[in-house]
Amino acid sequence: MRLSVLLVVGIAGCAGVPPVAPLDSSEEHATLTMVSNNPGVDLPASLASLDGIDLKGFHSTISVKPGKRTVGYVCQAVLDGPPPPTITAEFEPRKAYLLRCSGAKAALEQQ
């Protein structure tokens, strides 16, 4: 009886924990760097989300867990509009990738 009470309390306590993006700092991570080719744009391009989880602040480089990932990105500042566009790709361990902005869209390339 005591075990079941503790289990319910433990599960209920986890319900309010926000999801964590699959960032990775191990040796097996893949590196993704945002590069903007938009002349005259003052605000930097930024990686906005990873697998649907918002990344707070401006991020030009992140380390991600290998595998199929969906990355949200911002090439041009939009103060109040639709959610940022996304790109889905397979990230390999120990590889570096560039997400290069051109206008409002971006293309992914492996280095």
C-alpha positions in Angstrom: 0.0 0.0 0.0 2.8 2.4 0.9 4.6 1.7 -2.4 1.5 2.6 -4.5 1.0 5.9 -2.8 4.7 6.9 -3.4 4.3 5.9 -7.1 1.3 8.0 -7.6 3.0 11.0 -6.0 6.1 10.5 -8.1 4.2 10.4 -11.3 2.0 13.4 -10.4 5.2 15.4 -9.6 6.6 14.9 -13.1 3.5 16.2 -14.9 4.6 19.8 -14.6 8.1 19.3 -15.9 8.6 21.0 -19.3 9.9 18.9 -22.2 13.6 19.0 -23.0 14.9 19.4 -26.5 17.2 16.5 -27.6 20.4 18.5 -27.3 23.5 16.5 -26.8 27.0 17.3 -25.5 28.5 13.8 -25.8 31.2 12.9 -28.3 28.5 11.4 -30.6 26.6 14.6 -31.2 26.0 16.4 -34.5 26.6 20.1 -34.8 24.1 22.4 -36.5 25.1 26.0 -37.3 22.8 28.7 -38.7 24.3 30.9 -41.4 22.5 33.9 -42.9 23.1 35.1 -46.4 20.5 37.9 -46.1 22.3 41.3 -46.7 21.0 44.2 -44.7 19.3 42.2 -42.0 20.2 43.5 -38.6 18.8 40.6 -36.5 20.7 37.3 -36.7 19.2 34.2 -38.1 18.4 31.8 -35.3 17.6 28.1 -34.6 14.1 28.4 -32.9 13.1 24.8 -32.0 14.2 21.2 -32.0 11.7 18.4 -32.4 8.8 20.8 -31.6 10.4 22.1 -28.4 11.2 25.9 -28.3 14.8 26.9 -27.8 14.8 30.1 -25.7 16.9 33.0 -26.9 19.0 33.2 -30.1 21.0 30.2 -31.0 23.3 30.1 -34.0 24.9 26.7 -33.1 23.5 23.7 -31.3 24.6 20.1 -30.7 21.9 17.6 -31.4 21.5 13.9 -30.8 21.9 11.8 -33.9 18.8 10.7 -35.7 15.9 12.2 -37.5 15.3 15.7 -36.1 12.9 18.5 -37.0 14.5 22.0 -36.6 12.6 25.2 -36.5 14.5 28.3 -37.8 14.1 32.0 -38.3 15.9 33.6 -41.3 14.0 36.9 -41.0 12.6 38.5 -37.9 8.9 38.2 -37.6 7.6 39.8 -34.4 4.1 38.4 -34.4 3.2 35.9 -37.1 3.0 32.2 -37.9 5.3 29.7 -36.3 8.8 29.5 -37.8 9.4 27.2 -40.8 10.9 23.8 -40.1 13.2 21.4 -41.9 13.5 17.6 -41.1 16.7 15.8 -41.6 18.7 12.8 -40.5 21.7 13.9 -38.4 24.7 11.6 -38.3 27.0 11.3 -35.2 30.1 13.5 -35.2 29.1 15.4 -38.4 28.7 19.1 -38.8 25.8 20.7 -40.7 25.0 24.2 -41.9 21.5 25.6 -42.2 22.0 28.4 -44.7 19.3 31.2 -45.0 18.4 32.7 -48.3 15.5 35.0 -48.0 12.9 33.5 -45.6 13.9 29.9 -46.5 16.9 27.7 -45.5 18.8 24.8 -47.0 20.6 22.2 -45.0 24.1 21.0 -46.1 26.6 18.7 -44.5 30.1 20.0 -44.1 
